Amino acid sequence: MARQTTVKPSQHLQDVAKPVWDRILEHPYLKELKAGTLPIETFRFYVQQDWLYLQEFTRTAAIIAGRCPEPDLMKFLLDWVQPLVSMEYHFHKKHAAELELDFDRIDWQMNEANWAYTRHMLAAAHAGSTAEALAALLPCPCVYSHVGKVLSEGPRCPNPIYADWIDFYSPGPDGFRPRIVALEGVYNRLAATADEATLARCEQNYLISSRYEWWFWDTAYRRQTWPV
């Protein structure tokens, strides 16, 4: 039996993950980024990891689309993920030269948090329903939009690169919030007819991905690679 509630399913997921999101906002990585004091090498390490992550995020979305039984949803998901294929207008491409990164010649590898997070998403995409897979995918854009909104409040970051990062993810008129709302709408549509067991797996996937978001920034802050 589907969950009876006036709260949108996507909002319910955010409510479940709120304690984790609060911890994310408290992380020194984001506090130092906002203050402009984050070491540039730490930020560079983060961008390296995030570039690799986004390749797997794109692949995950494409897998979800390919397994989706509804043709209209498959088309929507393929259209939604298309801008991520080239990353032409992404923050990382814009600042690659300043960060001395060549994304056409990757000479770095995923760290442990990145590997675990992306395998979690890919597993959900391959083995779960469309709703369960989207629940594992959604925290990334949703958390970044939330972080961008919070960090955009108050004085502007004095570091121009970090300020531009905040602008890129803040939900302004040119931001990517409409794309998130559209993706959440698909999840809401699917969750409205899902049974309790499916919704429970969706909650678990969303919460785990939110926890991985925290871990991703934590390992970037410490520039942590594999211990062995």
Phi and psi in degrees as GROMACS dihedral restraints (atoms count N, CA, C in turn):
[ dihedral_restraints ]
;  ai    aj    ak    al  type     phi  dphi    fc
    3     4     5     6     1   -69.5    20    10
    4     5     6     7     1   150.1    20    10
    6     7     8     9     1   -66.0    20    10
    7     8     9    10     1   128.8    20    10
    9    10    11    12     1   -95.9    20    10
   10    11    12    13     1   111.1    20    10
   12    13    14    15     1  -159.4    20    10
   13    14    15    16     1   152.2    20    10
   15    16    17    18     1   -87.9    20    10
   16    17    18    19     1   -11.6    20    10
   18    19    20    21     1   -81.9    20    10
   19    20    21    22     1   133.1    20    10
   21    22    23    24     1   -61.2    20    10
   22    23    24    25     1   142.3    20    10
   24    25    26    27     1   -54.0    20    10
   25    26    27    28     1   -38.5    20    10
   27    28    29    30     1   -66.1    20    10
   28    29    30    31     1   -36.0    20    10
   30    31    32    33     1   -69.8    20    10
   31    32    33    34     1   -35.9    20    10
   33    34    35    36     1   -60.3    20    10
   34    35    36    37     1   -41.7    20    10
   36    37    38    39     1   -61.6    20    10
   37    38    39    40     1   -42.8    20    10
   39    40    41    42     1   -63.9    20    10
   40    41    42    43     1   -37.4    20    10
   42    43    44    45     1   -63.5    20    10
   43    44    45    46     1   -40.4    20    10
   45    46    47    48     1   -63.8    20    10
   46    47    48    49     1   -38.9    20    10
   48    49    50    51     1   -89.1    20    10
   49    50    51    52     1    -1.7    20    10
   51    52    53    54     1   -53.7    20    10
   52    53    54    55     1   -43.4    20    10
   54    55    56    57     1   -57.9    20    10
   55    56    57    58     1   -35.4    20    10
   57    58    59    60     1   -71.5    20    10
   58    59    60    61     1   -43.2    20    10
   60    61    62    63     1   -60.8    20    10
   61    62    63    64     1   -37.2    20    10
   63    64    65    66     1   -63.1    20    10
   64    65    66    67     1   -40.3    20    10
   66    67    68    69     1   -65.8    20    10
   67    68    69    70     1   -36.7    20    10
   69    70    71    72     1   -59.1    20    10
   70    71    72    73     1   -46.5    20    10
   72    73    74    75     1   -65.3    20    10
   73    74    75    76     1   -23.1    20    10
   75    76    77    78     1   -85.2    20    10
   76    77    78    79     1    -7.1    20    10
   78    79    80    81     1   -68.3    20    10
   79    80    81    82     1   138.5    20    10
   81    82    83    84     1   -61.0    20    10
   82    83    84    85     1   -25.7    20    10
   84    85    86    87     1   -56.8    20    10
   85    86    87    88     1   -50.1    20    10
   87    88    89    90     1   -73.8    20    10
   88    89    90    91     1   -34.6    20    10
   90    91    92    93     1   -64.6    20    10
   91    92    93    94     1   -43.3    20    10
   93    94    95    96     1   -72.1    20    10
   94    95    96    97     1   -33.4    20    10
   96    97    98    99     1   -62.7    20    10
   97    98    99   100     1   -46.0    20    10
   99   100   101   102     1   -61.6    20    10
  100   101   102   103     1   -39.3    20    10
  102   103   104   105     1   -77.4    20    10
  103   104   105   106     1   -13.9    20    10
  105   106   107   108     1    82.6    20    10
  106   107   108   109     1    11.3    20    10
  108   109   110   111     1  -101.3    20    10
  109   110   111   112     1    -2.0    20    10
  111   112   113   114     1   -64.8    20    10
  112   113   114   115     1   127.6    20    10
  114   115   116   117     1   -56.1    20    10
  115   116   117   118     1   136.5    20    10
  117   118   119   120     1   -62.6    20    10
  118   119   120   121     1   -30.3    20    10
  120   121   122   123     1   -67.7    20    10
  121   122   123   124     1   -32.2    20    10
  123   124   125   126     1   -67.7    20    10
  124   125   126   127     1   -43.0    20    10
  126   127   128   129     1   -64.9    20    10
  127   128   129   130     1   -40.6    20    10
  129   130   131   132     1   -61.5    20    10
  130   131   132   133     1   -42.1    20    10
  132   133   134   135     1   -60.4    20    10
  133   134   135   136     1   -43.5    20    10
  135   136   137   138     1   -59.4    20    10
  136   137   138   139     1   -47.5    20    10
  138   139   140   141     1   -61.4    20    10
  139   140   141   142     1   -40.7    20    10
  141   142   143   144     1   -58.0    20    10
  142   143   144   145     1   -47.5    20    10
  144   145   146   147     1   -67.3    20    10
  145   146   147   148     1   -40.0    20    10
  147   148   149   150     1   -67.0    20    10
  148   149   150   151     1   -34.9    20    10
  150   151   152   153     1   -60.8    20    10
  151   152   153   154     1   -45.1    20    10
  153   154   155   156     1   -65.8    20    10
  154   155   156   157     1   -39.7    20    10
  156   157   158   159     1   -59.7    20    10
  157   158   159   160     1   -45.1    20    10
  159   160   161   162     1   -64.8    20    10
  160   161   162   163     1   -28.4    20    10
  162   163   164   165     1   -63.7    20    10
  163   164   165   166     1   -42.4    20    10
  165   166   167   168     1   -74.5    20    10
  166   167   168   169     1   -32.7    20    10
  168   169   170   171     1   -61.0    20    10
  169   170   171   172     1   -45.2    20    10
  171   172   173   174     1   -62.0    20    10
  172   173   174   175     1   -44.3    20    10
  174   175   176   177     1   -62.7    20    10
  175   176   177   178     1   -39.7    20    10
  177   178   179   180     1   -61.8    20    10
  178   179   180   181     1   -46.7    20    10
  180   181   182   183     1   -61.3    20    10
  181   182   183   184     1   -39.1    20    10
  183   184   185   186     1   -66.4    20    10
  184   185   186   187     1   -37.7    20    10
  186   187   188   189     1   -65.8    20    10
  187   188   189   190     1   -42.9    20    10
  189   190   191   192     1   -58.4    20    10
  190   191   192   193     1   -44.7    20    10
  192   193   194   195     1   -61.5    20    10
  193   194   195   196     1   -43.9    20    10
  195   196   197   198     1   -64.9    20    10
  196   197   198   199     1   -29.9    20    10
  198   199   200   201     1   -92.6    20    10
  199   200   201   202     1    -7.1    20    10
  201   202   203   204     1   -70.7    20    10
  202   203   204   205     1   124.4    20    10
  204   205   206   207     1   -76.3    20    10
  205   206   207   208     1   -18.5    20    10
  207   208   209   210     1   -91.2    20    10
  208   209   210   211     1   118.1    20    10
  210   211   212   213     1   -57.6    20    10
  211   212   213   214     1   -37.5    20    10
  213   214   215   216     1   -67.8    20    10
  214   215   216   217     1   -38.0    20    10
  216   217   218   219     1   -71.4    20    10
  217   218   219   220     1   -36.5    20    10
  219   220   221   222     1   -60.4    20    10
  220   221   222   223     1   -45.8    20    10
  222   223   224   225     1   -63.5    20    10
  223   224   225   226     1   -43.0    20    10
  225   226   227   228     1   -58.5    20    10
  226   227   228   229     1   -47.6    20    10
  228   229   230   231     1   -65.9    20    10
  229   230   231   232     1   -38.2    20    10
  231   232   233   234     1   -66.9    20    10
  232   233   234   235     1   -39.9    20    10
  234   235   236   237     1   -66.6    20    10
  235   236   237   238     1   -37.1    20    10
  237   238   239   240     1   -66.3    20    10
  238   239   240   241     1   -39.7    20    10
  240   241   242   243     1   -85.2    20    10
  241   242   243   244     1   -15.5    20    10
  243   244   245   246     1   -53.9    20    10
  244   245   246   247     1   -43.6    20    10
  246   247   248   249     1   -61.0    20    10
  247   248   249   250     1   -21.0    20    10
  249   250   251   252     1   -82.4    20    10
  250   251   252   253     1   -11.3    20    10
  252   253   254   255     1   -66.9    20    10
  253   254   255   256     1   -47.3    20    10
  255   256   257   258     1   -91.6    20    10
  256   257   258   259     1   -23.7    20    10
  258   259   260   261     1    57.6    20    10
  259   260   261   262     1    25.1    20    10
  261   262   263   264     1   -58.9    20    10
  262   263   264   265     1   -38.5    20    10
  264   265   266   267     1  -105.5    20    10
  265   266   267   268     1    16.6    20    10
  267   268   269   270     1   -79.8    20    10
  268   269   270   271     1   154.6    20    10
  270   271   272   273     1   -52.0    20    10
  271   272   273   274     1   -43.3    20    10
  273   274   275   276     1   -61.4    20    10
  274   275   276   277     1   -42.7    20    10
  276   277   278   279     1   -65.2    20    10
  277   278   279   280     1   -40.0    20    10
  279   280   281   282     1   -61.2    20    10
  280   281   282   283     1   -37.2    20    10
  282   283   284   285     1  -108.6    20    10
  283   284   285   286     1    15.0    20    10
  285   286   287   288     1   -59.2    20    10
  286   287   288   289     1   -44.4    20    10
  288   289   290   291     1   -65.0    20    10
  289   290   291   292     1   -43.0    20    10
  291   292   293   294     1   -62.4    20    10
  292   293   294   295     1   -34.3    20    10
  294   295   296   297     1   -90.8    20    10
  295   296   297   298     1     1.9    20    10
  297   298   299   300     1    55.8    20    10
  298   299   300   301     1    50.3    20    10
  300   301   302   303     1  -121.6    20    10
  301   302   303   304     1   134.5    20    10
  303   304   305   306     1  -114.1    20    10
  304   305   306   307     1   102.3    20    10
  306   307   308   309     1   -76.3    20    10
  307   308   309   310     1    -5.6    20    10
  309   310   311   312     1   -88.9    20    10
  310   311   312   313     1   -11.5    20    10
  312   313   314   315     1  -135.3    20    10
  313   314   315   316     1    80.3    20    10
  315   316   317   318     1   -73.7    20    10
  316   317   318   319     1   120.1    20    10
  318   319   320   321     1  -121.6    20    10
  319   320   321   322     1    26.0    20    10
  321   322   323   324     1  -131.3    20    10
  322   323   324   325     1   163.2    20    10
  324   325   326   327     1  -122.3    20    10
  325   326   327   328     1   162.7    20    10
  327   328   329   330     1   -63.3    20    10
  328   329   330   331     1   141.9    20    10
  330   331   332   333     1   -86.0    20    10
  331   332   333   334     1  -179.0    20    10
  333   334   335   336     1   -65.7    20    10
  334   335   336   337     1   -40.2    20    10
  336   337   338   339     1   -65.3    20    10
  337   338   339   340     1   -42.4    20    10
  339   340   341   342     1   -63.1    20    10
  340   341   342   343     1   -45.9    20    10
  342   343   344   345     1   -61.1    20    10
  343   344   345   346     1   -47.2    20    10
  345   346   347   348     1   -64.4    20    10
  346   347   348   349     1   -42.5    20    10
  348   349   350   351     1   -62.6    20    10
  349   350   351   352     1   -49.1    20    10
  351   352   353   354     1   -68.1    20    10
  352   353   354   355     1   -34.3    20    10
  354   355   356   357     1   -67.0    20    10
  355   356   357   358     1   -34.7    20    10
  357   358   359   360     1   -61.4    20    10
  358   359   360   361     1   -46.8    20    10
  360   361   362   363     1   -64.4    20    10
  361   362   363   364     1   -45.2    20    10
  363   364   365   366     1   -64.1    20    10
  364   365   366   367     1   -37.7    20    10
  366   367   368   369     1   -63.2    20    10
  367   368   369   370     1   -42.9    20    10
  369   370   371   372     1   -64.0    20    10
  370   371   372   373     1   -38.1    20    10
  372   373   374   375     1   -67.1    20    10
  373   374   375   376     1   -36.9    20    10
  375   376   377   378     1   -82.1    20    10
  376   377   378   379     1   -34.9    20    10
  378   379   380   381     1  -108.6    20    10
  379   380   381   382     1   -20.6    20    10
  381   382   383   384     1   -98.8    20    10
  382   383   384   385     1   174.8    20    10
  384   385   386   387     1   -71.1    20    10
  385   386   387   388     1   171.2    20    10
  387   388   389   390     1   -59.8    20    10
  388   389   390   391     1   -41.7    20    10
  390   391   392   393     1   -63.1    20    10
  391   392   393   394     1   -44.5    20    10
  393   394   395   396     1   -64.6    20    10
  394   395   396   397     1   -39.3    20    10
  396   397   398   399     1   -67.3    20    10
  397   398   399   400     1   -42.1    20    10
  399   400   401   402     1   -65.0    20    10
  400   401   402   403     1   -34.1    20    10
  402   403   404   405     1   -63.7    20    10
  403   404   405   406     1   -32.3    20    10
  405   406   407   408     1   -77.2    20    10
  406   407   408   409     1   -27.0    20    10
  408   409   410   411     1   -84.6    20    10
  409   410   411   412     1   -35.1    20    10
  411   412   413   414     1   -62.2    20    10
  412   413   414   415     1   -36.2    20    10
  414   415   416   417     1   -55.8    20    10
  415   416   417   418     1   -35.1    20    10
  417   418   419   420     1   -57.0    20    10
  418   419   420   421     1   -61.1    20    10
  420   421   422   423     1   -65.7    20    10
  421   422   423   424     1   -34.8    20    10
  423   424   425   426     1   -68.6    20    10
  424   425   426   427     1   -43.6    20    10
  426   427   428   429     1   -64.3    20    10
  427   428   429   430     1   -42.9    20    10
  429   430   431   432     1   -65.2    20    10
  430   431   432   433     1   -38.5    20    10
  432   433   434   435     1   -64.9    20    10
  433   434   435   436     1   -40.0    20    10
  435   436   437   438     1   -66.2    20    10
  436   437   438   439     1   -45.3    20    10
  438   439   440   441     1   -63.1    20    10
  439   440   441   442     1   -44.7    20    10
  441   442   443   444     1   -59.7    20    10
  442   443   444   445     1   -41.1    20    10
  444   445   446   447     1   -63.4    20    10
  445   446   447   448     1   -47.5    20    10
  447   448   449   450     1   -65.9    20    10
  448   449   450   451     1   -45.1    20    10
  450   451   452   453     1   -71.3    20    10
  451   452   453   454     1   -20.7    20    10
  453   454   455   456     1   -77.5    20    10
  454   455   456   457     1   -11.7    20    10
  456   457   458   459     1   -79.9    20    10
  457   458   459   460     1   147.0    20    10
  459   460   461   462     1    82.5    20    10
  460   461   462   463     1  -162.9    20    10
  462   463   464   465     1   -60.0    20    10
  463   464   465   466     1   145.6    20    10
  465   466   467   468     1   -71.6    20    10
  466   467   468   469     1   141.8    20    10
  468   469   470   471     1   -59.6    20    10
  469   470   471   472     1   133.0    20    10
  471   472   473   474     1   -73.4    20    10
  472   473   474   475     1   -17.3    20    10
  474   475   476   477     1   -85.9    20    10
  475   476   477   478     1   118.5    20    10
  477   478   479   480     1   -62.8    20    10
  478   479   480   481     1   -34.6    20    10
  480   481   482   483     1   -68.5    20    10
  481   482   483   484     1   -45.1    20    10
  483   484   485   486     1   -67.3    20    10
  484   485   486   487     1   -37.2    20    10
  486   487   488   489     1   -62.2    20    10
  487   488   489   490     1   -39.5    20    10
  489   490   491   492     1   -68.3    20    10
  490   491   492   493     1   -35.3    20    10
  492   493   494   495     1   -61.7    20    10
  493   494   495   496     1   -45.5    20    10
  495   496   497   498     1   -62.2    20    10
  496   497   498   499     1   -43.9    20    10
  498   499   500   501     1   -61.3    20    10
  499   500   501   502     1   -39.1    20    10
  501   502   503   504     1   -61.3    20    10
  502   503   504   505     1   -37.7    20    10
  504   505   506   507     1  -100.0    20    10
  505   506   507   508     1    -5.9    20    10
  507   508   509   510     1   -74.8    20    10
  508   509   510   511     1   144.8    20    10
  510   511   512   513     1   -80.5    20    10
  511   512   513   514     1    57.7    20    10
  513   514   515   516     1   -82.2    20    10
  514   515   516   517     1  -174.7    20    10
  516   517   518   519     1   -61.9    20    10
  517   518   519   520     1   -25.5    20    10
  519   520   521   522     1  -105.0    20    10
  520   521   522   523     1    11.6    20    10
  522   523   524   525     1   -80.7    20    10
  523   524   525   526     1  -175.1    20    10
  525   526   527   528     1  -103.0    20    10
  526   527   528   529     1    14.7    20    10
  528   529   530   531     1   -58.4    20    10
  529   530   531   532     1   -40.3    20    10
  531   532   533   534     1   -58.0    20    10
  532   533   534   535     1   -34.0    20    10
  534   535   536   537     1   -66.8    20    10
  535   536   537   538     1   -36.7    20    10
  537   538   539   540     1   -67.2    20    10
  538   539   540   541     1   -44.9    20    10
  540   541   542   543     1   -58.2    20    10
  541   542   543   544     1   -41.1    20    10
  543   544   545   546     1   -64.2    20    10
  544   545   546   547     1   -42.0    20    10
  546   547   548   549     1   -67.9    20    10
  547   548   549   550     1   -40.1    20    10
  549   550   551   552     1   -62.5    20    10
  550   551   552   553     1   -34.7    20    10
  552   553   554   555     1   -61.7    20    10
  553   554   555   556     1   -38.7    20    10
  555   556   557   558     1   -64.1    20    10
  556   557   558   559     1   -45.0    20    10
  558   559   560   561     1   -61.3    20    10
  559   560   561   562     1   -43.3    20    10
  561   562   563   564     1   -59.6    20    10
  562   563   564   565     1   -40.1    20    10
  564   565   566   567     1   -62.6    20    10
  565   566   567   568     1   -44.1    20    10
  567   568   569   570     1   -72.6    20    10
  568   569   570   571     1   -39.8    20    10
  570   571   572   573     1   -68.4    20    10
  571   572   573   574     1   -25.3    20    10
  573   574   575   576     1   -62.9    20    10
  574   575   576   577     1   -24.7    20    10
  576   577   578   579     1  -116.1    20    10
  577   578   579   580     1     9.3    20    10
  579   580   581   582     1   -82.0    20    10
  580   581   582   583     1   152.2    20    10
  582   583   584   585     1   -82.5    20    10
  583   584   585   586     1   172.3    20    10
  585   586   587   588     1   -62.9    20    10
  586   587   588   589     1   -37.8    20    10
  588   589   590   591     1   -64.9    20    10
  589   590   591   592     1   -40.9    20    10
  591   592   593   594     1   -65.6    20    10
  592   593   594   595     1   -44.1    20    10
  594   595   596   597     1   -63.0    20    10
  595   596   597   598     1   -35.2    20    10
  597   598   599   600     1   -65.8    20    10
  598   599   600   601     1   -39.6    20    10
  600   601   602   603     1   -68.2    20    10
  601   602   603   604     1   -34.2    20    10
  603   604   605   606     1   -62.7    20    10
  604   605   606   607     1   -45.0    20    10
  606   607   608   609     1   -59.8    20    10
  607   608   609   610     1   -44.3    20    10
  609   610   611   612     1   -63.1    20    10
  610   611   612   613     1   -45.1    20    10
  612   613   614   615     1   -61.9    20    10
  613   614   615   616     1   -42.7    20    10
  615   616   617   618     1   -65.4    20    10
  616   617   618   619     1   -43.3    20    10
  618   619   620   621     1   -66.6    20    10
  619   620   621   622     1   -42.2    20    10
  621   622   623   624     1   -63.0    20    10
  622   623   624   625     1   -44.0    20    10
  624   625   626   627     1   -63.4    20    10
  625   626   627   628     1   -37.4    20    10
  627   628   629   630     1   -63.6    20    10
  628   629   630   631     1   -39.8    20    10
  630   631   632   633     1   -65.1    20    10
  631   632   633   634     1   -38.5    20    10
  633   634   635   636     1   -64.4    20    10
  634   635   636   637     1   -32.7    20    10
  636   637   638   639     1   -59.5    20    10
  637   638   639   640     1   -44.4    20    10
  639   640   641   642     1   -61.5    20    10
  640   641   642   643     1   -46.2    20    10
  642   643   644   645     1   -64.1    20    10
  643   644   645   646     1   -36.6    20    10
  645   646   647   648     1   -58.6    20    10
  646   647   648   649     1   -49.1    20    10
  648   649   650   651     1   -68.4    20    10
  649   650   651   652     1   -33.9    20    10
  651   652   653   654     1   -65.8    20    10
  652   653   654   655     1   -44.4    20    10
  654   655   656   657     1   -70.7    20    10
  655   656   657   658     1   -31.9    20    10
  657   658   659   660     1   -65.6    20    10
  658   659   660   661     1   -40.6    20    10
  660   661   662   663     1   -60.6    20    10
  661   662   663   664     1   -37.5    20    10
  663   664   665   666     1   -94.2    20    10
  664   665   666   667     1     2.8    20    10
  666   667   668   669     1    48.1    20    10
  667   668   669   670     1    48.4    20    10
  669   670   671   672     1   -88.2    20    10
  670   671   672   673     1   127.7    20    10
  672   673   674   675     1  -107.4    20    10
  673   674   675   676     1  -165.1    20    10
  675   676   677   678     1   -66.9    20    10
  676   677   678   679     1   138.1    20    10
  678   679   680   681     1   -69.7    20    10
  679   680   681   682     1   -24.2    20    10
